[in-house]
Amino acid sequence: MATCSKSCKCDSCKSRSTKFYDKNPDARKKKAEYDTKYHSTSERRKYRSELVQKNRDMGSKKGDGLDVSHPTKKGGSFRLEKQKTNRARK
C-alpha cells in the first residue's frame, strides 16, 4: 500500500466530517451560513483582533511560521510556538 501525500484527496484520507459534507451539500451550505454569521459578530471580531495584537506584541511576523500559543492552564502564559504545533493541539 502506497503512503498518501500531505495534500491527498482520496476517500480513505478524508475526515468523517468532510465525508459527511461531501454527501450533504445542503448541510455544508447551512454550516457555511452559520459560520459566516457567527464569525462576523462583534465579539468574535474583537477576539480575533486581540489575538492579532498579541501576535504583534510578541514579535511574530507574517509568514514566519509562528503563532502565539494560548495558555493551556489557568494562570498560564502566552508564548510563541510553531503554527503546526499550536494548531494541532486539541
C-alpha positions in Angstrom: 0.0 0.0 0.0 1.4 3.4 -1.0 1.7 6.2 1.5 -0.5 9.2 0.8 0.9 12.7 0.5 0.0 15.5 2.8 -2.3 17.0 0.2 -4.0 13.7 -0.6 -7.7 13.9 -1.5 -8.5 10.2 -1.5 -11.6 9.0 0.4 -9.5 7.0 2.9 -7.7 10.1 4.0 -10.8 12.3 4.4 -12.1 13.1 7.9 -15.6 12.0 8.9 -17.0 15.5 8.7 -15.5 16.0 5.2 -17.1 12.8 4.0 -20.5 13.9 5.5 -20.4 17.4 3.9 -19.4 15.9 0.6 -22.6 13.7 0.7 -24.8 16.5 2.1 -24.3 19.8 0.2 -27.4 21.4 1.9 -25.8 20.7 5.3 -22.5 22.2 4.1 -24.3 25.4 2.9 -26.2 25.7 6.2 -22.9 25.3 8.2 -21.2 27.9 6.0 -24.0 30.4 6.6 -23.9 29.8 10.3 -20.1 30.1 10.4 -20.3 33.4 8.5 -22.9 34.8 10.8 -21.0 33.6 14.0 -17.6 34.9 12.9 -18.9 38.3 11.9 -20.3 39.1 15.4 -18.7 42.0 17.2 -17.5 39.6 20.0 -15.6 37.3 17.6 -14.1 40.2 15.7 -12.9 41.8 18.9 -11.4 38.4 20.0 -9.6 38.0 16.7 -8.2 41.5 16.8 -6.9 40.8 20.3 -5.1 37.7 19.1 -3.6 39.5 16.2 -2.4 42.3 18.5 -0.9 39.7 20.9 1.0 38.1 18.0 2.4 41.5 17.0 3.3 42.4 20.6 5.3 39.1 21.0 7.2 39.7 17.8 5.6 37.3 15.4 5.7 38.4 11.8 3.5 37.4 8.9 4.9 34.3 7.2 7.4 33.4 10.0 5.6 30.1 10.9 4.9 31.1 14.5 1.7 31.6 16.5 1.1 32.8 20.0 0.0 29.8 22.0 -3.0 30.1 24.3 -2.4 29.3 27.9 -3.4 25.7 28.5 -3.8 26.0 32.3 -5.3 28.7 34.4 -2.6 31.2 35.1 -0.5 30.0 32.2 1.3 32.4 29.9 1.3 33.1 26.2 4.4 32.0 24.2 5.5 31.8 20.6 5.5 28.3 19.1 5.3 26.8 15.6 1.9 27.1 13.9 1.9 23.4 13.2 2.3 22.5 16.9 -0.2 25.2 18.2 -2.9 24.3 15.7 -2.6 20.6 16.1 -3.4 20.6 19.8 -6.9 19.7 20.7 
